[in-house]
Amino acid sequence: MYIKGGVFLRYVRPSKCPVCNSELKIVKLECEKCKTKIEGEFKGCDFCNLTPEEQYFLKIFVKCKGSIKEIEKELDISYPTVKSRLNQLITALGFEDKELEDEKKDKKREREIILGKLDRGEITSSEALKELEKLK
């Protein structure tokens, strides 16, 4: 804590090590009233490791009850930007992005089809390369 203009301000707990960018662990807790200290290894909440921007987006998401249209208005951003930030938040919280996983599976299937055609001599290697490039 530090004092600015006579007001106590709290630092926001960093989620990553400022030196190596690894996860930080909580090892000490202190009661604000009686100053009791507890030391050990404590797990932070799932939301504690989100960046300030991700936390803000999450608050707006809840405020807007998940309505993408309302989030667009609130943040003055486009639909694709809202979807992108939501996908980033889903990933940051440790969930798999279903759309992204489905897209990866589809691309893998398409690659296998192209390679199968190449193996059977239905297309040339240069045609296969062109088709594979389109998948990126």
SVG drawing of the C-alpha trace seen along z (x, -y; Angstrom):
<svg xmlns="http://www.w3.org/2000/svg" viewBox="-28 -15 42 59">
<polyline fill="none" stroke="black" stroke-width="0.4" points="0.0,0.0 1.1,-3.6 -0.4,-6.9 -1.3,-9.4 -2.9,-12.7 -3.7,-11.1 -5.6,-8.2 -4.5,-4.6 -4.3,-3.0 -3.8,0.7 -1.5,2.2 -3.2,4.7 -1.7,8.1 0.5,9.1 -0.5,12.4 2.9,13.1 6.5,12.8 7.9,9.5 11.3,11.1 10.5,14.5 6.7,14.3 6.0,17.5 3.0,17.9 3.2,16.4 2.0,18.2 0.5,16.6 2.5,17.4 1.4,14.9 -2.0,13.5 -2.5,10.8 -5.6,9.6 -6.2,5.9 -7.7,5.5 -5.6,7.5 -2.6,8.0 -2.6,11.8 -0.3,13.3 -0.7,16.7 2.1,18.2 1.9,21.2 1.0,21.8 -2.5,20.6 -4.4,20.9 -5.7,17.7 -9.1,17.6 -9.5,18.4 -10.1,14.7 -7.1,13.4 -4.7,14.5 -6.7,12.6 -5.1,9.4 -6.8,6.2 -8.2,5.9 -9.7,9.5 -11.2,8.7 -12.8,5.6 -14.2,7.4 -15.6,10.1 -17.3,7.4 -18.9,5.9 -19.9,9.4 -21.7,10.0 -23.2,6.5 -24.6,7.0 -25.8,10.5 -23.8,12.0 -25.5,10.1 -23.0,9.5 -25.1,6.6 -25.0,4.9 -21.3,5.5 -20.7,4.0 -22.6,0.8 -21.0,0.7 -17.4,0.9 -18.1,-0.6 -16.4,2.3 -17.5,4.5 -19.1,8.0 -15.9,9.8 -13.9,7.9 -16.3,9.0 -16.1,12.6 -12.3,12.4 -12.1,11.0 -14.6,13.6 -12.6,16.4 -9.4,15.0 -11.2,14.9 -12.4,18.5 -8.9,19.6 -7.4,17.5 -9.8,19.2 -8.5,22.6 -11.5,23.7 -11.2,25.1 -12.8,22.8 -15.3,25.2 -15.2,23.2 -11.5,23.2 -11.3,26.9 -13.9,27.7 -11.9,25.6 -8.7,27.4 -10.4,30.8 -11.9,29.7 -8.5,28.5 -6.9,31.8 -9.6,33.7 -9.0,31.5 -5.3,32.0 -5.8,35.8 -8.0,35.7 -5.5,33.7 -2.6,36.0 -4.8,39.0 -5.4,37.6 -1.7,37.0 -0.9,40.5 -3.4,42.0 -1.9,39.8 -5.1,37.8 -3.2,34.5 0.4,33.4 2.6,32.3 2.4,28.7 -1.4,28.9 -1.3,30.5 1.0,27.7 -1.4,25.0 -4.4,26.6 -2.5,27.0 -1.5,23.4 -5.1,22.4 -5.8,24.1 -3.4,21.9"/>
</svg>
